[in-house]
Amino acid sequence: MPARLPSAPKPRSIQVPDATPTTRQAFLSVKEAAEYLDLSPHTLYVWRHRRSGPPSLRMGPRGRVIYRIEALDAWIREQEQADSRSNTTLSPLGAVPQRRSDYATGA
C-alpha cells in the first residue's frame, strides 16, 4: 500500500480582536491561542509544562489556562529578535572570520 502524502494545510480563520479589546477579547483560550499562533493546543500544553513558550495564566474557579493577546504578540516579537533570519545582527554571515589556532604546534 503506498504511503499517503500529506494534504495541504487548511486555511485557518480566527477573529482578531478590535483595537480596543474588551475583557473577553483580551484573552484567548488554549485552543484559540493555538489557532492564533498556528500551533496545536498540545504544543502549548507541553510548552506550559516545560515553562517555555508564550506566557499564560490560570483564571477563574476552575483555573482555566488563558493567554493574553498582547503577551502572545510580544512573545512573537521576541522570537523574531532571537532568530538570525529575522534579526540580521545575529546572522553568522555578517561575522568577521576568525583564524583557527594550530593545535599541532600549540600556536
C-alpha positions in Angstrom: 0.0 0.0 0.0 1.6 3.3 -1.0 2.3 6.0 1.7 -0.2 8.8 1.8 1.1 12.2 1.0 0.2 15.0 3.5 -2.5 17.2 2.2 -2.2 20.9 2.0 -3.0 22.6 5.3 -6.5 24.0 5.6 -6.6 27.8 5.9 -7.4 28.8 9.4 -9.5 31.7 10.4 -9.6 33.3 13.8 -11.2 36.6 14.6 -8.6 39.1 15.6 -9.8 41.4 18.4 -10.6 45.1 17.7 -8.1 47.8 18.5 -10.0 48.5 21.8 -10.3 45.0 23.3 -12.9 44.2 26.0 -12.0 41.8 28.8 -13.4 38.9 26.8 -11.5 39.8 23.6 -8.2 40.5 25.5 -7.8 36.8 26.4 -7.7 33.6 24.4 -8.3 30.0 25.5 -5.6 27.4 24.8 -7.5 26.4 21.6 -7.9 30.0 20.4 -4.2 30.8 21.3 -3.1 27.7 19.3 -5.1 28.9 16.3 -3.7 32.4 16.7 -0.1 31.1 16.7 -0.9 28.3 14.1 0.2 25.6 16.5 -1.6 22.7 18.1 -3.1 23.0 21.6 -0.9 20.1 22.6 2.3 22.1 21.8 1.1 24.9 24.1 0.3 22.4 26.9 3.8 20.9 26.5 5.5 24.4 26.5 3.5 25.4 29.6 4.5 22.3 31.4 8.2 23.0 30.5 7.8 26.6 31.5 8.7 27.8 28.0 6.7 29.4 25.2 4.3 32.3 25.5 3.3 33.4 29.0 -0.1 32.1 30.2 -2.1 32.3 33.4 -4.9 30.5 35.2 -8.1 32.3 35.8 -11.4 31.6 37.4 -12.6 29.0 39.9 -11.7 26.1 37.6 -8.2 27.5 36.9 -8.7 27.7 33.2 -5.5 28.4 31.2 -5.7 31.6 29.2 -3.3 33.7 27.1 -3.3 37.5 26.9 -3.2 38.6 23.2 -0.7 41.3 24.0 1.6 38.7 25.6 1.3 36.5 22.5 2.2 39.3 20.2 5.2 40.3 22.5 6.3 36.7 22.5 6.2 36.5 18.7 8.3 39.7 18.5 10.9 38.1 21.0 11.1 35.0 18.8 11.7 37.2 15.7 14.5 39.0 17.5 16.1 35.7 18.6 16.1 34.3 15.1 19.1 35.1 12.9 17.0 35.0 9.8 14.8 37.8 11.1 17.4 39.7 13.0 20.4 40.4 10.7 22.6 41.5 13.6 22.6 37.8 14.8 23.4 36.4 11.3 26.7 34.4 11.3 27.2 35.6 7.7 28.0 39.1 8.9 30.6 38.0 11.4 34.3 38.6 10.8 36.1 35.3 10.1 38.4 34.2 12.9 41.7 32.5 12.4 41.9 29.0 13.7 44.6 28.1 16.1 47.1 25.4 15.1 46.6 22.6 17.6 49.5 20.6 16.4 52.1 23.4 17.2 50.2 24.9 20.1 50.2 28.3 18.4 
